[in-house]
Amino acid sequence: MEHITKRFPGVLASDDISISVGEGEVLALVGENGAGKTTLMNILMGLYQSDEGRILINDREVHFRGPEDAFRAGLGMVHQTYMLVHNMTVLENVALGYKNAWKHVRVDLDAVRTRIEEISTRYGLSVNPDAYVWQLSVGEQQRVELVKTLCLGARFLILDEPTSALTPQETDELIALLKNMTKELSIIFISHKLQEVKALSSKVTILRHGKVVFSGNTDDYSSQEIAAKMTGHEIVLPKNRASMPDGEEALGIDGITVMSDMGTKALDNFSLSVRSGEIVGLAGVSGNGQRELAEAINGLRPVESGRIVLLGKEIQNRSAHDVIQAGMGYIPEERNTEGIVPSFSIMENLALKDITTEKFSSHGIVKKDEEEKNAIRLVEGFDIRCPGIATAAGTLSGGNIQKVILAREIDRKPEFLVAVYPTRGLDMGAVEFIHQRLLAIRESGIGILLISEELDEIMNLSDRIAVIYKGSVQKILNRDEATKERLGILMAGVKEE
Amino acid sequence: MVDIVVNMLSMCIPFSVALLLASIGEMFNQRAGVFNLGCEGVMAMGAFIGMLIPFAAGGGGPVSQWYNFLGFAAAAAVGALLGLIFGVITVTFRAPQGIAGIGLQMFGVGAAGTLFRHFVGGTQSIPGIPDIDIPLLSKIPLIGDIFFSHNVMAYLAYLFIPVAMYILFKTPWGLRVRAAGTNPRAADSMGINVNRTRYEALMLGSALAGLAGAYLSIAQAKLFSDSLISGRGFIAVALVYFGHWHPLKVMGGALLFTFAQTFQTVVQSMGISFPYELAVMLPYVLVIVVLSFTSKDQRMAPTALGQPFNREIRT
């Protein structure tokens, strides 16, 4: 790609960018959220048309009018926001792009099934072809995305943060797999995770604000050097080094059973206790009941049996409103659909949970100036980068949306916080910020249930670590007992003696 | 008593056909992500064109059956044309679908009425199409009257239900339609032309609405009048929600509504002293009540319904 420039209304998303990838090469495209990496790849796939510049494949200039043309040229992309149709099965989603199976009046689903099985066994990516996408967790959906792209026969693979939803083991496996695939494939790999960049890529290109700020061979630079070039400053992730808290029990979960969407038991006699001022990390491969747990705690999913006690009050099967009133803060997994109302402004989203209280309204009329003051204060305090507080929240980058949610949840001074994958898909700078904040609220004596797949995150922040497997707690470890290997084995379902 | 019930049930199938065709058509529109409130207008145009052809050929007297079927074909063609125009407005120019739909409804009903007065004049009846007794089956007591002695279009309409299911769930086109209506961005990333798919669905859906109108004028009422459609187009839209975008459930809704309607006419004709205004309301009240109590499960719903697709708008 040479001299690619793309303007969106009010934004210069790509500014004279040139990159090149050789056969069998892996290029890591690194940069903070909103640096323009995804836009660039969408241009390559023909989803966007660039305003200037050209694309060459094997020295021949190509014009992709749409992804169809890009597929034909052997390009395939795994998007960061999953390109799956939720009310269709996995099989049908793959069939959507697998035109070999399109007979005149029939989709040959058996051929698609065979193809999926072939790809799954070859790459060790297991998927259930008959599951509906809405039934799958984010991690499972990501696997479907990978399988889908591979099924379409891509020879040049673009991966937009492919590992953000995978467990460390899966990530390692994927990286080994991708490495193996470079024998036949060229790959562009978008990531924030520098150990992955180091492990996988041969070349690295760093984007900042739509511009290439650095290009070089990966092996010539250390992770720290790359991180510094990416953010413009050194990154040190904070660690929880405080001693064990001895506060009262803040959240007690006592033998709850919760059903999944598929009607199976997502949580089976699940028990866990979190003290005030304690961070308990819940580690596990996604799809083992984490989503159902977070929803059950927050009044979004019925509890079949058992009790959930928040500061002495039973909150199982209460409405979300009651749970919020009881002092619960919630950073949900799906930040775009559950965390914010994307079409509402940042200002409105920041006031959303307390809009009916005295603080933001009187006699049913919203106090506009209070709302504004609140928004200005939080945008500053949480370093939310946005064109203005009236901007629709949905147009922000993932990291900034997460800051909006965090600002709202922390600022309303909850007595407990459930944080689900709080840093998924965020760049190092944003991760650093969010970790600092979580530790700060822990210091103020608030209990946190941190649900995450990132072992580094869990081990850096937690006082105690619980491992969830198939809806039950596998084991609870103190911070100093936990190692990556031990957690990984527990997460895979192996019982310790 | 048995006679009355059989009579009521045997009216159910032929009277439900117009609703059935229109709502299955609307289902295709909505599955592709466009909802067409103009269904009523398309039906009116279909009813007028469908009636005009056999009327012009026979002057109101007997005509060859071929003219009736030419009428159906012309109604479907006019429907498809209106669907195409609706596509230009809502898909290409991304006009708000609700408003555009109301516009189409007013245009269709108005134009049909005006053209009718110009070309036909006053109320004129046509011979219509005859009922066909299916050999043997129609001789079965009770069942024969209820299911096997209707006009050919009624049979075809019900045979179309499994065909519609096949189209929607088994063909590449159905796959495209469902993807375009649920996650157009994903469909686009898979190389599917979302706008073209929506055009195609609109044309098929509106052709079915045109047919539905022609069924009313050729097979059911055997005449055209301004009030022939009388809200059936809107009921068809409601039935799609009622049936959760699934052909079988939509069919169930069409039958239930028609049953309620025949029930109230029969009750009236039996001379039971019951205010007829209330009886007439019954089917509509029923639809509202059932709609409020049906599952709100949106998991299978086309979630992009009503949203124009624009690849370069970031959401």
Interface residues (C-beta under 8 A of the other chain):
Chain A: F8 M45 L47 Y48 G66 P67 E68 F71 M77 H79 Y82 M83 L84 V85 H86 N87 M88 E92 N93 A95 L96 G97 K99 W102 K103 V105 R106 V107 Y132 W134 D261 P342 G394 T395
Chain B: K170 T171 P172 L175 R176 R178 A179 T182 N183 R185 A186 A187 D188 S189 M190 G191 I192 N193 R299 M300 A301 P302 T303 R311 E312 R314 T315
